[in-house]
């Protein structure tokens, strides 16, 4: 057998990997209508080994989106509903006493998966929220002093409701900074909503993706080949300086109390690189940086209260900075 081919028949060819990942949009569209930007963002996060914060009102198919992505990539997925009484061990797993052997054995929690959907993450206390930090950063879980590696690929897709704050625990800035991207899931357009209702009238069942025709079009080997190709995507010194200038401008903005950290600048460089490769180039251009600036930076800045009262948003501040910072030629 060719060493670049795995058991599922996927090859390590970068060209095939790009074509397979591009096919994800069409495959996921069989289940989710009109969310191409979110699909692209999730793929970019997988390529960068990052995590995603999904923000949208209830009922806009956030859960369905993650499940459809997992099916189209043939990855394992688990969902955890974050509630005020959820304990860290409910996420990471715990030691369980076996009366037959009189020994403790580790029972893995739902975090041991490829795509973890952390539903309404801001509804659980900080202690439980922080149980994900080691998993997200180190890709392992330590229980009773023993580190246990997580599967690869591993992505946390955490959701939160932007309009309901009663009984929630806002994510601290340090934890927000751990998410590579913050993707907003908008309400569908009128035509998209008509399409959704038409599908349901014709018998579409969101719990049965196979019946909806969603099939694996890529796999872990394709992701690995894609990551290797992304790592070879060229970045000129001018593009690096452009990313730094954008991030430094956020620290000097009069509308912000907190600007983008160097970790955020590194994230913007990585996501721009992944987007450049996905669009068929082996080098990064300023438009790649602009395309990924909002989802990569919007959760890494903090507005001044007076600016927020005047209707200023993180997106509007970042857009103003993109319009002001000189673009390299």
KABEL-V588919 format. One record per pair of residues at least 12 apart in sequence whose C-alpha atoms are under 7 Angstrom apart, sorted by the first residue. I is the first residue (numbers start at 1). GAP is how many residues later the second one is. Records with the same first field share a line. If there is no record, write none. Layout:
I = GAP + GAP
//
This chain:
6 = 215
10 = 209 + 211 + 212
11 = 210 + 211
12 = 209 + 210 + 213
13 = 212
14 = 211 + 212 + 215
17 = 205 + 206 + 208 + 209
18 = 208 + 260
20 = 197 + 198
21 = 197
23 = 194
24 = 48 + 193
25 = 14
27 = 45 + 187
28 = 40 + 41 + 44 + 186
30 = 182 + 183 + 184
31 = 37 + 178 + 181
32 = 33
33 = 159 + 163
34 = 154 + 158
38 = 145
44 = 227 + 230 + 231
45 = 135
46 = 109
47 = 176 + 179 + 180 + 227
48 = 222 + 223
50 = 105 + 129 + 130
51 = 104 + 105 + 106 + 128 + 129 + 130
52 = 104 + 105 + 106 + 127 + 128 + 129 + 130
53 = 104 + 105 + 106 + 126 + 128 + 129 + 130
54 = 103 + 104 + 105 + 106 + 128 + 129 + 130 + 131
55 = 104 + 105 + 106 + 107 + 128 + 129 + 130
56 = 104 + 105 + 106 + 128 + 129 + 130
57 = 104 + 105
58 = 103
60 = 125 + 127
64 = 142
68 = 141
70 = 45
71 = 143 + 144 + 145
72 = 142 + 143 + 144 + 145 + 146
73 = 143 + 144 + 145 + 146
74 = 142 + 145
75 = 39
76 = 37 + 38 + 39
77 = 36 + 37 + 38 + 39
78 = 32 + 35 + 37 + 38 + 39
79 = 37 + 38 + 39
80 = 37 + 38 + 39
81 = 37 + 38 + 39
82 = 36 + 37 + 38 + 39 + 41 + 42
83 = 40 + 41
84 = 39 + 40 + 41
86 = 38 + 42
87 = 41
88 = 40 + 43
90 = 19
91 = 18 + 19 + 20
92 = 16 + 17 + 18 + 19 + 49
93 = 14 + 15 + 16
94 = 12 + 13 + 14 + 49
95 = 12
112 = 38 + 39
113 = 38 + 41
114 = 37 + 38 + 39 + 40 + 41
115 = 39 + 40 + 41
116 = 39 + 40 + 41
117 = 39 + 40 + 41
118 = 38 + 39 + 40 + 41
119 = 39 + 40
120 = 38 + 39 + 40 + 41
121 = 37 + 38 + 39
122 = 38 + 46 + 47 + 48 + 49
123 = 44 + 45 + 46
124 = 45
125 = 44
126 = 43
176 = 123 + 124
177 = 123
180 = 87 + 116
181 = 114 + 115
182 = 113 + 114 + 116 + 117
183 = 112
230 = 43 + 44 + 47
233 = 40 + 44 + 49 + 50
234 = 48 + 49 + 50
235 = 48 + 49
238 = 90
239 = 46 + 47
242 = 85 + 86
243 = 22 + 26
244 = 21
245 = 80
246 = 75 + 76 + 79
247 = 13 + 18
249 = 72
255 = 48 + 49 + 52
256 = 45 + 46 + 47 + 48
257 = 45 + 46 + 47
258 = 43 + 44
259 = 41 + 42 + 43
260 = 37 + 40 + 41
264 = 33
267 = 29
268 = 21 + 24 + 25 + 28
271 = 21
272 = 12 + 16 + 17 + 20
275 = 13
276 = 12
286 = 41
294 = 21 + 24
298 = 16 + 17
301 = 13
//
